[in-house]
Amino acid sequence: MFTFIHAADIHLDSPLRGLATYPDAPADQIRAATRIALENLVTLAIDEAVDFLLIAGDLYDGDWQDFNTGLFFNSQMRRLREASIPVYLISGNHDAESKVTKSLIPPDNVHSFPTKQSTSLKVADLPVTIHGQGFSKPSVQDNLALSYPAPVADTFNIGLLHCSVGESPDHGTYAPCSLTDLRDKQYDYWALGHIHQPQVLSKEPLIAYSGNTQGRHARETGPRGCYLVTVDDNLAITEHTFRELDTVRWEHITLDLTHVDSETEAIQRIRAALISILTGDLLVCARLTLTGSTALNGDLHKHPQAWHAKLLDLAQDISHNSLWIEKLVLKTSPPFDLAALAQQSDLTAQVLNALEEIDLNVSLPVVEKLRAKLPASVSRDDIELETEDISALIIETLTSGQIGEKS
């Protein structure tokens, strides 16, 4: 019996794209997350006493900013060498972008597959053959799987490949292949990289993306980690379990505020929802979307920055070190029917009819006059106004008397 770990897409020291726009972001924790995930991967390998570790591409994220990235990786590989654990890796599209990754030679327990052609490596003292090929350039459009070697008899055959199986809207297409291409090789396990969401594509044979070891932004939600695989003496897989490695967790929450009329009740519901996603010692970065028909709609859309600040403060109150509100998305609606109101009031009907013919995001004199009539917090240039939302705000402002007589 033997065990191994399948990991991929570590993106060590990946830059924090977009976080500069969040002055309140826990940037230090997020900046260190990919390194801690790698440390967690190495610790798991040592604690489980695995026989070898596979890394299916995109170890790095393009060029290093400095040599510290490579030095850190090498230090973690030495931990594995001390535990007599070999590492087998291939380069992915992001690795191929780097011009300096060859400047530091990794420890001798790290085995990199060539990029010019696929090849096979035998794992010492085990009936295991690993087949692989790395990327020689950032954009590989050839079907590399087709040229992988035939399986070696009486061994457990693993295909190590960075590729696109089918299409994914969130990832570019590289080394495209099909499930049929992979199955036709008659390997026992395909360890895939490139797609960041962990997923099993086939059980017979087992073909899987391990996903990335650490989510890097708000679109990469949920647990991130690797697969721990156990193979018995008959060379059959007996266990294939996902093990979490991330230290920062990105989550999306959608909360329905229908019939919620008070700020106190809204905050109570939001608090409960936020508490429900806390996970041990992980930092949870949450994107909160509020929906539903609520009397708070007007205040939410008039004062989005104030509400975001309230939620940041709420997150600090819930857990000072484990929770941050990345973004507040407002998709609420007013608790009244605009069409019904239009039938009750000629003024409301005239306003709604005019709004239907106006693009509120176009810079026209009439639009600017309309903006000027609204409360200052709604007139900010960086708010993308939608007709439905702004219509509700105008009607609420009319009924509350906040828009005066003709100027």
Residue, then its C-alpha position, 0 to 999 in steps of 0.5 A: m500500500f502507498t499514499f500520495i498527494h495531488a496538488a496544483d495551482i499553488h500560485l506562490d506569492s500571487p499578486l493581490r490584484g484589486l485589493a488596493t481599492y480596499p483600504d480596510a482589507p486585511a492585506d497582510q493576511i491575504r498576502a501571506a495566504t499562498r505561502i501558508a497554504l504551501e506550508n500546510l501542504v508540506t505539513l500534511a504530506i509529512d504528517e500523513a507520511v505520504d510516499f510522494l507529492l504531485i504538483a500539476g503546474d502553476l507552482y508560481d504566478g509568472d515572474w518572481q518579484d524577487f528571489n524570496t519566492g524561490l527561496f521559500f519554495n526551496s525551503q519547504m521542499r527541504r522539509l520534504r527531503e528530510a522526511s524522504i518524500p520526493v516531489y514530481l511537478i510540471s510547469g503550467n502556463h503561469d510557470a512558463e511566463s517566468k524568466v527567472t525561475k531557473s535561477l535557483i535549483p530546487p533540492d534533489n528530491v524535486h523532479s521536474f518533467p521536461t517541456k519538449q516532450s512527454t516522458s515517464l518517471k519511475v518512483a523509487d521502491l514503488p510500483v508507480t510510473i508517472h507520465g508528464q510534460g510541462f509547458s514550454k511557453p505560456s500558451v500551449q494549444d496542442n493536445l499534449a495528452l495524445s502524445y503521453p506514453a503507453p502505461v507501464a505494465d504491473t505498475f500504477n500509472i499516473g498522468l500529470l497534466h496541466c490542461s483544459v478538459g472541455e471549456s471553463p468560462d473562468h479559465g483560458t483554454y490551454a493544452p485542450c483535451s477530452l475525457t475520452d483522450l485521457r481514458d484512452k491512455q488507460y492510466d490509473y489516475w490523472a492528476l490535473g491542474h489549471i482549473h482552480q475549482p476542485q472536481v472529479l471528472s471521472k471515477e473509472p479511471l479517476i480523473a481529477y482537478s485538485g483545484n488551487t491550494q488557496g483561493r486568490h480573490a472573491r470569485e474563488t469561493g469555498p474550501r481550497g486544498c489537495y487530494l490525498v490518495t491511498v492505493d492498496d497492494n492490488l494497485a487499486i485506489t481505496e481512498h480519494t479525499f479532499r484535504e483543506l489547506d487554505t488559510v483565507r476563505w472567500e465566501h458569497i452570502t445572499l440574504d433576503l430582507t423581504h418584510v424586514d422593516s427596521e435596521t436593527e432586525a436587518i443587522q441581526r439577520i446579517r450577524a447570524a448569516l456572517i456567524s454561520i460562515l466562520t470556519g475555525d481560525l480561517l480569515v473569511c472574506a465575505r461578499l454580502t448580497l442583500t435581496g428582497s422587498t424591504a422598507l430599507n431599500g431607499d436607505l440602503h441605496k441612498h447610503p451604500q457606503a454607510w451601510h458597508a461601514k456598518l457591516l465592516d464594524l459588525a464583522q469586527d465585533i463578531s470576530h476581530n481577526s477572522l471576518w472581513i466584508e469584501k463587498l456589499v451588493l444591493k439587489t433589494s427592491p422597494p416595498f411598494d408597486l410603482a405601477a400601482l402608485a402611478q395609478q394613484s398619482d398623476l405626478t408619480a405617473q409623469v415621473l415614471n413615464a419620463l424615466e422610461e425614456i431616459d438613460l440615467n447614466v448618460s450625461l444629458p442636461v435633463v439627467e444632470k438636473l435629475r441627479a441634482k434633485l437627489p440627495a447628495s449621497v445618491s448623486r456620486d459619479d461612481i454609482e452606476l444607476e439602474t432605472e428601476d432602482i433610481s425610480a424607486l429612490i425618486i418616488e420615495t424622495l417625492t413622497s418624503g418631500q425631499i425634492g422641493e419646488k422648481s428651482 
